[in-house]
Amino acid sequence: MIKADGTEEAFCPGKLTGAMLHGMRDVGADRACEARQFALAIGIYLKRAGWKRISTAAVFEMTLRVLHSSALSAVARSLEDHRTRRGQARQQLRIRHEGGKVTLWDKGWLAELAQRSWFLTPTTGRILAGEIERDLLGFGASVVSRRDILDRLNARVAEYGLADAVPVHLPAAD
């Protein structure tokens, strides 16, 4: 799948299931089994159709259609509203760098930094960046220092025990 920032990642039924569960929770529905089945069905459809490269926006639209046709229009509307609110909040978020320079928020930048700094997979980097973004948007932050973002990243890496997975480079033996 092609993300909005141009990066690519494999279709993940678990992530799509989680997104649908989020929408279901917002409308008081408890249909975890259905969400998982819908996500698997979309994955099968993509595979059978031979779509190796598809935008996440297209998968989102497929998901909304599935939900609408399954009498879960309230869930579809909840997902659309959430996506709109998150997009608007992202546009307001800024990073203050050392020296005072302020730039737009870019989750892709943080995901790549996590990958390079901690030797993480692209998926793990995106998950960590997404969690940090969710925290920042949840606090209603508008300008966040780069140092704060890096501290949050390092704390998440430590929290998940990922720092232990980083190879230790020992000096060469004499």
Secondary structure, DSSP 4 states (H G I P E B T S, - for coil): -B-TTS-B----HHHHHHHHHHHHHHTT---HHHHHHHHHHHHHHHHHHT-SS-BHHHHHHHHHHHHHHTT-HHHHHHHHHHHHHHHHHHHH-EEEPGGG-EEE--HHHHHHHHHHHHT--HHHHHHHHHHHHHHHHHTT-SEEEHHHHHHHHHHHHHHTT-GGGSPP-PPPP-
